Amino acid sequence: MLPPPRAVQLNEANAFLKEHPEVQYVDLLIADMNGVVRGKRIERGSLHKVYEKGINLPASLFALDINGITVESTGLGMDIGDSDRTCFPIPNTLSNEPWQKRPTAQLLMTMHERDGSPFFADPREVLRQVVSKFDDLGLTICAAFELEFYLIDQENVNGRPQPPRSPISGKRPHSTQVYLIDDLDEYVDCLQDILEGAKEQGIPADAIVKESAPAQFEVNLHHVADPIKACDYAVLLKRLIKNIAYDHEMDSTFMAKPYPGQAGNGLHVHISLLDKNGNNIFATDNPLESDTLRHAIGGIQQTMAASMAFLCPNVNSYRRFGAQFYVPNAPCWGLDNRTVALRVPTDSPDAVRIEHRVAGADANPYLLLAGVLAGVHHGLTNKIEPDQPIEGNSYEQVEQSLPTNLRDALRELDDSEIMARYINPDYIDIFVACKESELAEFEHSISDLEYNWYLHTV
């Protein structure tokens, strides 16, 4: 997959600069393994050069840990001289940054080898390789994300987050009031700016709902028949939320579990498949009788443990899980059931789809979706039948079976022959090396709780 022709790209740049003569700078963005956006800022006059020749960034950008430090065991650092690759613009991602005081635009990039072929360690390319297998089946993937986040105060208490004061009442929220409209009103200016900023950037965010913890919200993205684009939107939405919140003198967090005893932040994804005529192949009056739907679910069930490191990629990710917070810990499924990992909404026969409810908001959307779609394809091509659907409370019927910590999840991924058929084994090695490095650093730290328990006791 080579970059689009230069003439097409230059037309895009020319049209944007003509329409926005006020723009002074352009941020060139690329999402790393952790979904953290990195890149360069250029002056307006350099944009044409970016479209013509790209920009150089080191390959080690995709071997960074959560602190932005190169993990040398990946082989992408000093072993290759920390050499550069070329990053080209992604078409139709050039837009304004509405939060900037000096007019600035942004442009998503993706990394390529010197010969123009995609760089294997770019998470966007990891997903593209999985998506290409559906092209061979004549199927188009339709996907949409639901992204949860907390608004938090810019001042922490002893290093811990706290809810922000309401701009309306001046009070900090403490109660759990899911779907409460009044809580939306408390932060209406910030939330409305998020939706308006998304519209300005072409991000299809169509709703914000209050979630089940103080100052926790969810943004729903509209479904698109392009799974890579759906992930682009999710990455850009997180950046937008962070900057709009800061503009309103608040911070935001997508940490999986920022507060003990409160709900974590999830990243649910809805998936359906379209045939060559644009028809949803899951569409049915009775989902239990749909072979394609059952087989897709069966494949996801069989591969969920192996993809868990992509769904929950950090130590903190595994603190989300618990029945009281609607985070499933087994690969079960059911019809219109929010206690299961794979929910099949039944509101309309034409809109039958799979809602995958396991991943945290700290996941990289490209890798998350690559892992899920690997399961879907595996199920369809091998006609894998799922377990019986769960009715009622799954936590009372199904034992926990998914990995409960990052180390076990990495082992599952590293040992999975199925995932290695969909995700380049060289990339799996890089991912595991980075996460094992983070895990080792975490395990060498000494927590406050250890001092409280052991310093004067043992």
C-alpha positions, 0 to 999 in steps of 0.5 A: 500500500503506497502513499496516495499520488503527490498531485492528489495530496497537494490538491488537499493541502492547497485547498485547505491553506486557501480556505484557512489563510489564518493557519500559522502552524501544522502539527504532524501527528502519529500514534505510537504503540500506546496510542500516545500522539507524537510528531512535529510542528511545522510552519504553514509554508512547509506543508507542501514539502510534507505532502511531496516528500513526507517527514523523517521520524525514527523507527524507534518511535514504535518502540517507546514505553509509556514514558517515551523511552526507547526499549532497546530489546525491541531491536528498533533503537541503537541496533539499527542506529536509531535510523529514520523512516519516512512518514506520509500524510493520511488523506482527509485528516488535515483539520484545524485545532480549535483549542489553539490560541494561535491558529494551528492545524493538524495532520495524521501521518503514517510511517513507511519504509524508504521504498514507500511500503508501509512500516510493519511496526506502525499500529495502523499498518498492523490493523491494515494487515488484518483488514486486508483479509476481509477484503479477500472475503469481499467484506467491508468492516463497519466499526464505531467506538464508545470512549469513556473518560473522566474530567479531573481537577488540574490539582491532584491531592497527594498525587491522586486525582480528584473530580473538578469543581463544577463551573456552575455550582463550584462543588465537586461531584461525589455521587454515582448518577448514571445518565443524569442530565443535570451532571451534563449541565454542570460541565456543559461548556466543556462538553459542548466544546468537545462536540463542536470541536469534533464536528470542526475536525470531521470526527463523527461524535454524535452524543455525550452521556453521563457515566456511572462515576463522578465527572465521568462521561462517554462520547459515542462515535458514529459507525463508519464503513472503514475500520482504520478510519474509525480508529483514526477518529478515536485517536483524534477524539482523545487528543481533542478531549484532553486539549478542550478540557485543559482549555476549560481549566480542567484535565481529563484522563483515559486511565483505565482505573483512576479511582479505587471503588469507582467505575473504570474507563472503557473503550467499547467497539461495535462491529458489523460486516457488509457484503459487496452490496453494502448489506449487513451480513449479520442482519436477521430477525433472530440473531441465534439463527445467523451462522455468520454472527455465531461464527464471528462470536465463536472466533472472538471467544476463542481468541479473546484471551490471546488478544487481551494484551491489546485490549488491556495493555497496562498494569492498571488496565486489570483493575477495571474488572469487576461485576459491579462495574459491568466489566466482563471477565470471561468471553461470554456473549448474549442478546442485549445483555450488558453483563457479557463480553460480547453483547448483541444489540437487538433493537433492529434486525438491520442493525444487528452487530457485535459490541465488544465490551472488554477493552479499556480506554487506555488501549491503542484503538488500532491494536484493539481492533486488530485483535478483535477482527483477527478473532472475527476472521478466524471464526468466519473462516473456520466456522467456529460455534460459540458457547450458549448465549447468557441470559441474566447476570453472567457474573453469577453463571460464568467463571472468570477465565480471561487473564487477570494481569498483564504478565499472563496476558503477554504470555497468552499473546506470545504463545498464540499460534492463531494471533501469529497468523494475523499479527506479524510475529515480529510486531508481537515480539516488539509489543511484548518486549515493550510491555515486559520492560514496563512491567519490570519497572513497575514490579521494582517499584515499592508502593505506599501500601507496602510501606504502610503494611511492612515498614514497622510491622514485620 
